[in-house]
Amino acid sequence: MKRGSLIPLALGLLAIVANSALATVDLVTLPTRESTQLTIYNSADITMVREHRLLTVKKGVNRIQFSWANTLIDPTSIDFRVLDHVDKVDLLDTTFPAGRNDALQWNIHSALSGKVPVEIRYFTSGITWKADYVGMANADETEMGINGYVRVYNNSGETYDNAEVRLVVGTINLVERIADLATRPPTSKLDYPGESTLLRAEIRHSFKSAVSKSVAMPAATAAPKPIVVKQGLSEYFLFTIAGQQDIKNAEPKRLIALNAEGVPLKAIYKLSDRSGAQQFTKYFRFKNQKLLNKAGKPKDIPDMENLGVSPLPDGMVRLFSEYKNRDLAYVGGTSTKYVPIGDRVEVSVGLDTDITIIRHLKDQRISNVISRQYKRRLDNKWVLYYDLIDYDETFVYEEEIVSGKAVDIKVEVERRFDANVVLWSEGDPPKDWTTEAAGAYVDLHEVDSRIEKVDQNHVKYFLDMAPGEKRVVRYEVTYKRRKSGPELNTEEHREPLR
């Protein structure tokens, strides 16, 4: 046989071998999830998904297809990793089926046959959550029980069964929204370059300690009573709902996040010039702080049954009151912003006519007048003018407050003054009390109560009142008017021109 005749034979054998090798690369069906973990970052519409699956492989090359059709999954963030037998199972490469922008394929070489645990991670959009709270005040309005709930909304296009849910409170500045990334066509790389890539990497790093405590996630088991584990992660907090939940697409899920009893409650009666109200408004107030036992020490109770463990997320607070005959009444609600540890929540109950206030103006006077004299030529005559330049105007008020309540109450009165306030609240006058600068000089130092300057124009005083008590609060405010407008006080004196 000639040497040249061997070439076609060799090419034929190579083609047979190549076809045989390709025939052994079967498309492996991706099995259902054993368990899932959702970490929902509400402020940026981003959720990190970790899927745990048991993949059945055979020796040789296995091809696995992952599809995200009709979902909001970010294809640039999809990550595949083998959790066991890492020395025998290797990810060779990632390819994208021709003509498709909603799927990819992983080529895996395995030195064994059987089941291999794998994890798939990615970001998705469309999963959000919303908090709300329901409080029940006792008959004497000194304590309440409060339940906190989290409602998860899944509009991502994907249903997640047996999912462990983690909720993140905080903010993130993500340049590219995941919903936009989900609609981009695939490329040969799993990440697009730019700021968003760095931010996603930062999120992965931030969650490493809290989300990746162990490599493999627990297998699905009978779900225990949901509880919440709260863990601080620098600028934000992580709420973990224990057990597995079915987070179905387009079907909201309500989860219990808080169940605290014996929360100290105060009833506060407030009146403020900001609203222009002439009657007091009743508020229920409680603090986001740890519950204390009778000895004044923090109670040894689970986080789910306590406050002050972490900030309270934004949400709607609704309060009910229980009467002595055990009837219930809805007393009020309010939408709260993020409540830090130690901060308070106030819920308006409405106007209360049992407490009255009458304000009397007892005196008004003007003093320390400084004027300027000058001449103006008018109709061939010199006219002499006197302009009021500086003066002090003092008002003396008495406020008569009467409590018609059968219990001790706390009252807050906030007044507005039409100039920058200089406050004398107690003891000796402040250092700037005797200055000549313009402003409202408010003298409340003889009032037997706590007094504070709220802001540039508002002052508040606080009263503790017994049942049926009448209190009279007397105070002065002196407005130091400076550089007043011209011709406030004029007198004409004509004299001939010379």
Buried (B, 14 or more C-beta within 10 A) or exposed (E): EEEEEEEEEEEEEEEEEEEEEEEEBEEBEBEEBBBBBBBBBBBBBBBBBBBBBBBEBEEBBBBBBBBBEEBBBBBBBBEBEBBBBEEBBEBEEBBBEEEBBBBBBBBBBBEEEEBBBBBBBBBBBBBBBBBBBBBBBBEEBEBBBBBBBBBBBBBBBBBBBBBBBBBBBBEBEBEBBBBEBBEEEBEEEBBBEEEBBEBBEEBBEBBEEBBBEEEEBEEBEEBEEBBBBBBEBEEBBBBBBBBBBEBBBEEEBEBBBBBBEBBBBBBBBBBBEEEEEEBBBBBBBBBBBBBEEEEEEEEEBEBBBBBBBBBBBBBBBBBBBBEEEEEEEEBBBBEBEBBEBEBEBBBBBEEBEBBBBEEEEEEEEEEEEEBEEEEEEEEEBBBBBBBBBBBBBBBBBBBBBBBEBEEEBBBBBBBBBEBEBBBBBEEEBBEEBEEEEEBBBBBBBEBEBEBEBBEEBBBBBBBEBEEEBEBEBBBBBBBBBBEBEEEEEEEEEEEEEE
